[in-house]
Amino acid sequence: MDTIVLKRVYESIKKNNKIALVMVTNVKGVTPARVGLSMCVTEDGFTIGTVGGGKMEFEVVNKSLECLKSGISETFCYKQEVSEVAKIGDVEIGLFIKVFNPKEKLLIVGGGHVGFTLYQIAKSQDFYTVIFDSREEFCNKDRFPEADELHVGDIEENLKRYNIDEKCYIVASGHEHKQDEIVVKSCIDRGAKYLGMLGSSKKIKTIKENLMKEGISKESLEKVYMPIGLNMGGDSLKEIAFGIFGEILVVKNNAKIDHMKNIKNKFKYKSTFN
């Protein structure tokens, strides 16, 4: 397999970008394709490598783009009949299109105690983690050694520049009320899967009033999870962080909170744990 192809796939995974790796798995007939040939395809149709060229490769690229859109890996069989290949014989090429989907992305705005504990939980669940803070001492590689991205400086400007999409889960856990207000204002209605903010009832009431004065609708504000998290019955730092991450998982999985003993299909995951 071409190392240039593998390098591009690795770089895309590292940057949390979607990419497809195409590999020839079976060849029948006379064709430039060979078992082991590979190429990668990005969402915009850019390719590196080759699986044999010609009409076949054109169709494989189109199929790869379909797989990238659906996020599902597939096998693909390309066939040419004798009439298309000057009576040399039928050609059949088997390929596997492996889609590498981006991870869920947790944006933690505020690298203090709650943000740090939440980051640790998120990394254990293989989330792509992004830390924002205006203070360098709370946003650096020593404090967050496994963070995928660190953004130090003006919170509002950094968030405005950041590409937010349906894979993003955003938590405002800043050290100042005004900072959390800026986070909500900067991220609301931008397509994030989840936006939540730490805070007391008084803080939340004040921030809602301020943002409504700036033209943000009540309906949009109702979609923000504030106060953030599930009621876990405790108030320790880790319990708060687990409550926040639990709520994120509920939203991610489109689930409803319940005890497993109350769910009819409670043995659904039996094979996973045995």
N, C-alpha and C positions, 0 to 999 in steps of 0.2 A: 504494500500500500504506500502511496506517495507521501513522503514526510511533509511536503508543502501543504497537502490537503489536510493532514492530521494537525499541522500547526495552526491552520486557519480555523479548524473546528475547535481546537483547544482555546484559541483566543476568543472566539465567539462565546463559548461556554463561560469563560472567565469574566467576560463583560456582560454576561446574562442576556445575550442576544440569541434569538432563535436561528437555527441553521439545520440543514439536512445533509447527512452523509450518505452517498449512494455507492453501493458496492456490487460488482458483478459476482454472482454466486454460481452461475451455471451457463455453459455455452454449448450449443449444438449447431453444426454447420460451419460454413466458411464465412468468417467475419473478422474484422479488426478487434472486436471485443475479446477480452481474455479474463478468465477467472482471477479475481483479485484487483482488477482495475477499479479505480475509485475517483469520485469527484465530490465536491461539496457545492451546495446551492443555498444562497441567501434569499431572504424574503423579497428582495428587489430583482431577483433573477440573475444575479452575478454568480459566476461559476469559477471554480479552480479545479484543474485536473480534467480527466476524460474517462468515459466508459466505452469509447469506441467511435464516437463521432457520428456524423451524418444524420439521417432522418431519425434513427433510433435515439440518438442522444437528445435531439430536439424534443421528442415525445417524453423522454425520461425527465428532462428539465421541467416540462409542463406538469407532469405527474408529481414531481417533487414539490412544485409550487402549491399544488392542491393539498398535498400532505402537510406542508408548512401552514397552510391556512386552517386546516382541521386540527393540526397538532397531533396527528396519529401516524405512527410508522406503518409502512405497508410493504408487502412483496409486490413485484411487478414483473410481468412476463411480456417481452416484446417478441413478436413473430413476423417473419417475412416469408411469403409463399414463393414458390419456384418462379412464377411469372415476373416477380419483381427483381429477381437476382440473376437474370440471364441464364436460367436453367442450370445454375451451379448447384442448386439444392435449397431446400427449406432452411431457414435460420430461426433459431429460438434462443433467446437470451433471458436468463433469469436474473433479477436484481432485487436487492433489499434496500429500501429507503428508510433510514433511521433518522427520525426527527428528534433533535435536542431542544426541548422546550425550556423557556426561561423559568427560573425559580420564582416563587412568590417573593415579593420584595417588601421588607419592613423598613420604613423610614422613621427613625427615632429622632425627634427634634428636641434636643436637651440631653446631654451626656452625663447627667447627674446620677444619683443613686438608683432611682427607678429605671431610668434609661439604660444604665449599665446592666442591671439585673435582667431587664427585658431582652437586651441584646444576647446575654448568655443563654437564655431559654430559646430564643429564636435560632441561634446557631446550632443548638442541639437538635432542632427540627429542620435543619438544612434550608433555612430561609436566607435569601440574599439580604444582607444588612447594610443600611446606609445611615451614618450618623451625621447630624447637623448640630453645630453649636457655635456661638459667637466667641467662646472662650477656648483658646488653644489647649489649655491644661485639661479640658474636659472633652477634647476631640483630637486624639492623637493615637499613633500605633502602639504606644506603650500601654495605654489604657484599653484600647480596643484592638488587640493584635490580629483578630480574625475578621474584622470588619471589611466588607468588600469595597466600601467607599467612605471617605471622610471629607466633610465640607465645613471648613472653618471660615468664619467671617459673618457678614451681614445675612441674617436668616431670611429676610424677605427677598433679597436679591437672589440668593442661592436657590430658594424654592421656586421663584418665578422662572429661573433658567432650567430647572430640572424637569425632565420629561415624565409626567405623571400619567399612568394608564391603569387599566383594570387589574393589573398584577400588583398594584401598590397598596400597602396598608400603612397608614400614617398615624403616628402617635405624637401628640404635643405634650411634652413633659418638661417644659422649660422651668427656669429658676425665677422667672418674672411673669406676672399676669399679662403684661403687655405683649411679651414674646409669644405666649400661647394664643393670644388674640390675633397676632400677625400670622401665625401658622394657619389658623382656621380661615382667615380672610384670604390667604395666599393659595390655599389648597381646595377650598370648597368649590363644588361644581366643576371639577377638572377631570372627573372620570376615575378617581381612586375607588378601589373596592371598599375601603374602610378609612374613615377619618374619625379619630377620637381624641379627647382632651381630658387631662387630669384637672380636678378642681372641686371646690366646695360649691354648694348651691348658690351662695352669694356671688362668688366669682363668675359662675356660669350665667347667672341672671344679668350681671353687669356687662359681660362680653356679648351676650345675645342682644341686649339693648343697644350697645355701641355699634354692632355690625348691622343691625336693622336700620339704624340712622344713616349708615353708609350705603344703604340700598340693597343689602342682602335679604332675601325673602325669608319669611318665617318657615315656609315649606323646606327651603334648602337647609336651614339651621336644624330643623327637626331630624334631618338625615345624619347629623353629626352625633357620634356617641359621646355625650357629655352629661353627667360624669361618666368616665370611661370604665369599662370592665364589668365582670360578673360579680355578684355578691357571693363571696366565698366564706363569709362569716368571720373573717379575721382581718387584722389591719397591719400585719408585719410587712416589711418590704417585699419579701418573696411572695407572700400571699397576694399582695396587690399586683405584682408583676404577673403571677400565674393567672389572676383574674382577668387581666388585660389580654394576655395571650390566649386564654380560653375563649374570650369573646371574639377575638380575631379568627380563631379556628371555627367557631360557630358560623360566622359570616362567610368564611372561605368555603365551608362545606354545605352552606345553605341549610343548616340544621336547626333543630329546636331543642331547647334544654330539657333533659329528662334523665331519670335514672335508668340504667340498662335493665334493671329488673322489671321495669314497666314497659319495656319495648318487646313487641311480639317476636321480632326477628333477632332476638338477643344473642343467638349463636352464629350470627352472620360472620364474625371474625374468628371463629373457633380454629380453623385450619392455620390461621396466621400465627396464633400464639402457642399451639401445641407442638 
